[in-house]
Amino acid sequence: MLFILRDRVGGRFEQYEFCYSEGIKDYVTETVGDKGLTPVQFWQTEKKGRDREDKPEYKVKMNVAVCFSNQIQLKEYYHNSSWLEHGGSPERAVRNAFVYQIDNYIKANGKYQKNESKITFADVEECLVLCISSFSTQTSYENQTKKSITNKFIGDAMTEFLRHQLEVYFIENHDDAEKIAQKLREDMSDVSTGMITCSVRDAHLNGVDISSGDYIGFTDKTMLVSEKKKEDAFKGLAEKMKVGEHEFCIAVFGKEANEDERNEAESYISKNYPMVEFYSIDGGQDVYDYILILE
């Protein structure tokens, strides 16, 4: 790809040429420069499918350029040559696939310490340098601004493709996988994790009175709050963990969480801690109603 920029300066034009003979792979390589933790990988595939059974079949082509870096962060998504400022399906696929596969690698190689929380996408994106360019014969945009796409098939196909490519990459490039895992675990040393669940007995721990059926919030083995209502336990735990002193807050919701609870949690953090970047994840876990991760 050759991009020619002609910039008018006074009465003349200055011409600049940007040549990416290997497309987004060259773009990511130029962006990361000599600050890469791993070499740039380029993956490409084509898939065919449909968003629903009653919808027509269509094709999608995916191009992915990715590496990891100690100093550079980049996440850019393009579809049919348009920049997806808000991502949509491709961004959700990246979040799912990268967390899933890197977490699997760390667990399989026994790199988690006892009681250590699993990685989140907030950990991954701190060292991720990624550009995805996709094309499809049918596209569903979130709104008229065309800054986000919502195609279910594209999201599912990209998730499956990225999971597979990462799995193969880690197997064939052990040294790179070790560097990535080590970098993420170093970053996780600045992470605090709290959990909320329902108590099954009366107790008194760390100065907190607990009744059976209460919702209790704790970090590691330190009990912090006990409340009758789940939402009050969430708010109390957030306060005790000093959310306002962190940059990121990730709420991982359990299997029984409903949409109202998710919205209330996000609204509470946004209103009371406006400087904190909030993410929510549908974790689907059985034991913990909420897992609160701060970084």
C-alpha positions in Angstrom: 0.0 0.0 0.0 1.4 3.4 -1.0 0.0 6.6 0.6 1.1 9.9 -1.0 0.6 13.1 1.0 0.9 16.5 -0.7 1.1 19.3 1.8 0.8 22.9 0.6 3.5 25.1 2.1 3.2 28.7 0.9 3.1 28.6 -2.8 4.4 25.1 -3.3 3.6 21.5 -2.4 5.8 19.2 -0.3 5.2 15.5 -1.1 5.6 12.7 1.4 5.3 9.0 0.6 4.3 6.3 3.1 4.8 2.8 1.7 3.5 -0.3 3.5 4.2 -3.1 1.0 2.9 -5.6 3.6 0.0 -3.5 4.7 -0.9 -3.5 8.4 2.1 -5.7 9.2 4.4 -2.9 8.1 2.2 -0.3 10.0 2.5 -2.2 13.3 6.2 -2.8 12.7 6.8 0.9 12.1 4.6 1.8 15.2 6.5 -0.5 17.6 9.9 0.3 16.2 12.7 -1.2 18.4 10.4 -1.3 21.4 8.9 -4.7 20.7 8.9 -7.4 23.3 8.0 -10.0 20.6 8.2 -9.9 16.8 5.2 -8.8 14.7 2.9 -11.7 13.7 0.6 -11.5 10.7 -2.4 -13.8 10.5 -5.0 -13.9 7.7 -8.1 -16.0 7.0 -11.5 -16.0 5.2 -14.7 -17.4 6.7 -18.3 -17.8 5.5 -21.3 -17.8 7.8 -24.5 -15.9 8.9 -25.6 -13.8 11.8 -28.8 -15.8 12.3 -30.4 -18.9 10.8 -32.9 -16.7 8.9 -30.2 -14.3 7.6 -28.3 -14.8 4.3 -24.8 -16.2 4.3 -21.9 -13.9 3.6 -18.1 -13.9 3.6 -15.6 -12.1 5.9 -11.8 -11.7 5.4 -9.7 -11.0 8.4 -6.1 -9.6 8.6 -4.4 -9.3 11.9 -1.0 -7.8 12.8 0.0 -8.1 16.4 3.0 -8.0 18.8 3.7 -7.2 22.4 5.7 -4.3 23.8 7.0 -2.9 27.1 6.4 0.7 26.0 4.0 0.9 23.1 0.2 0.3 23.2 -2.0 0.2 20.1 -5.5 -1.2 19.3 -7.0 -0.2 16.0 -9.8 -1.8 14.1 -10.8 -1.2 10.5 -13.7 -2.7 8.5 -14.2 -2.3 4.8 -11.4 0.3 5.0 -13.3 2.4 7.6 -11.8 3.1 11.1 -14.0 1.5 13.8 -13.4 4.0 16.6 -15.6 2.1 19.0 -14.6 -1.4 17.7 -17.8 -3.5 18.3 -17.5 -7.1 17.2 -13.8 -7.1 16.5 -12.9 -5.5 19.8 -15.1 -8.0 21.7 -13.4 -10.9 19.9 -9.9 -9.5 20.8 -10.9 -9.2 24.5 -12.3 -12.7 24.6 -9.6 -14.5 22.7 -6.5 -12.9 24.2 -7.6 -13.2 27.8 -8.8 -16.8 27.2 -5.7 -18.0 25.5 -3.1 -16.2 27.7 -4.9 -17.3 30.8 -4.8 -20.9 29.6 -1.1 -20.7 28.9 -0.4 -19.2 32.4 -2.5 -21.9 34.1 -1.1 -24.8 32.0 2.4 -23.8 32.9 1.7 -23.3 36.6 2.6 -19.6 36.6 -0.2 -18.3 38.8 0.6 -18.0 42.5 -1.8 -19.3 45.1 -4.9 -17.1 45.4 -3.6 -14.9 42.6 -6.4 -13.5 40.3 -6.6 -14.5 36.7 -5.5 -11.9 34.1 -7.9 -9.5 32.6 -8.0 -7.5 29.4 -6.8 -4.5 31.3 -3.6 -6.4 31.9 -3.3 -7.6 28.3 -3.8 -4.2 26.6 -1.0 -2.6 28.6 1.5 -4.4 26.4 -0.6 -5.1 23.3 0.2 -3.6 19.8 -2.6 -4.7 17.4 -4.2 -3.7 14.2 -7.1 -5.6 12.6 -8.4 -4.9 9.1 -11.5 -6.9 8.0 -13.8 -7.0 5.0 -17.2 -8.5 4.6 -19.9 -8.6 1.9 -22.6 -7.7 4.5 -22.1 -5.3 7.5 -24.3 -4.3 10.4 -23.2 -0.9 11.8 -24.2 0.1 15.4 -25.4 3.5 14.1 -25.1 5.8 11.2 -21.6 7.0 12.2 -20.2 3.6 11.2 -17.8 3.6 14.1 -18.7 0.2 15.4 -20.0 -3.1 13.8 -22.3 -5.6 15.4 -22.2 -8.7 13.2 -22.5 -11.7 15.4 -20.9 -14.0 12.9 -17.9 -11.8 12.4 -17.4 -11.6 16.2 -17.7 -15.4 16.6 -15.5 -16.2 13.7 -12.8 -13.7 14.7 -12.8 -15.0 18.3 -12.4 -18.6 17.1 -9.6 -17.6 14.7 -7.7 -15.5 17.2 -7.9 -18.2 19.9 -6.5 -20.8 17.4 -3.7 -18.6 16.1 -2.6 -17.6 19.7 -2.6 -21.3 20.7 -0.4 -22.3 17.8 1.8 -19.2 18.3 2.5 -20.0 21.9 3.3 -23.7 21.0 5.7 -22.8 18.2 7.3 -19.7 19.9 7.9 -20.8 23.5 10.3 -17.9 24.3 7.8 -15.3 23.1 5.0 -16.9 25.2 7.3 -16.9 28.3 8.1 -13.2 27.7 4.4 -12.3 27.4 3.4 -14.3 30.5 6.2 -12.8 32.5 5.3 -9.2 31.5 1.7 -9.7 32.4 2.5 -11.2 35.8 4.8 -8.3 36.6 2.0 -5.9 35.7 -0.4 -7.9 37.8 1.6 -7.1 40.9 -0.2 -3.7 40.9 -3.6 -5.4 40.8 -6.0 -5.8 43.8 -8.9 -8.3 43.7 -12.0 -8.4 45.8 -14.8 -11.0 45.8 -18.5 -10.9 46.9 -20.5 -14.0 47.8 -23.3 -15.1 50.0 -22.4 -16.2 53.6 -23.5 -19.7 54.7 -23.0 -19.2 58.4 -22.9 -16.6 61.2 -19.4 -15.3 62.0 -17.2 -12.4 63.2 -14.1 -11.8 61.1 -11.7 -8.9 61.1 -14.2 -6.8 63.1 -17.0 -7.6 60.7 -20.2 -9.2 62.0 -21.7 -11.7 59.5 -25.1 -13.3 59.5 -26.0 -16.3 57.4 -27.4 -15.1 54.1 -25.5 -11.8 54.1 -23.5 -10.8 51.1 -19.8 -10.6 52.2 -16.9 -8.8 50.5 -13.3 -9.7 51.0 -9.8 -9.5 49.5 -7.5 -12.6 49.9 -8.4 -13.7 53.4 -9.4 -10.3 54.8 -13.1 -9.7 55.4 -14.1 -6.1 54.6 -17.9 -5.8 54.4 -21.2 -7.7 55.2 -24.5 -6.4 53.9 -28.0 -7.7 53.5 -28.2 -6.5 49.8 -25.8 -7.5 47.1 -25.6 -4.0 45.7 -24.7 -2.6 49.1 -21.9 -5.1 49.5 -20.5 -4.1 46.1 -20.5 -0.4 47.1 -19.0 -1.1 50.4 -16.3 -3.3 48.9 -15.4 -0.7 46.3 -15.1 1.9 49.1 -12.9 -0.3 51.3 -10.7 -1.2 48.4 -10.2 2.5 47.6 -11.3 2.4 44.0 -10.5 6.1 43.6 -6.8 5.5 44.0 -6.7 3.2 40.9 -6.8 3.8 37.2 -9.0 0.8 36.2 -11.9 -1.0 37.7 -13.1 -4.3 36.3 -16.3 -5.9 37.6 -16.7 -9.6 36.7 -20.3 -10.5 37.1 -21.4 -13.9 38.3 -24.0 -16.3 36.7 -27.0 -14.9 38.6 -26.3 -11.2 37.8 -29.0 -9.4 35.8 -28.8 -6.4 33.5 -30.1 -4.0 36.3 -27.3 -5.1 38.6 -24.7 -4.5 35.9 -26.1 -1.1 35.1 -26.3 -0.1 38.8 -22.7 -1.1 39.4 -21.4 0.8 36.4 -23.5 3.9 37.3 -22.2 3.8 40.9 -18.5 3.7 39.8 -19.0 6.3 37.1 -20.7 8.7 39.5 -18.5 8.3 42.5 -15.2 7.7 40.8 -15.4 9.6 37.5 -11.6 9.4 37.0 -11.5 5.6 37.1 -12.0 3.7 33.8 -14.6 1.1 34.3 -15.1 -2.3 32.5 -17.7 -5.0 33.0 -17.3 -8.6 32.1 -19.9 -11.4 32.1 -17.8 -14.0 33.9 -20.6 -16.5 34.5 -18.9 -17.8 37.7 -21.0 -19.8 40.2 -19.5 -19.0 43.6 -18.8 -15.2 43.4 -21.6 -12.8 42.6 -19.0 -10.1 41.8 -15.3 -10.1 41.3 -13.8 -6.6 41.6 -10.4 -6.1 40.0 -8.5 -2.8 40.5 -5.3 -1.7 38.8 
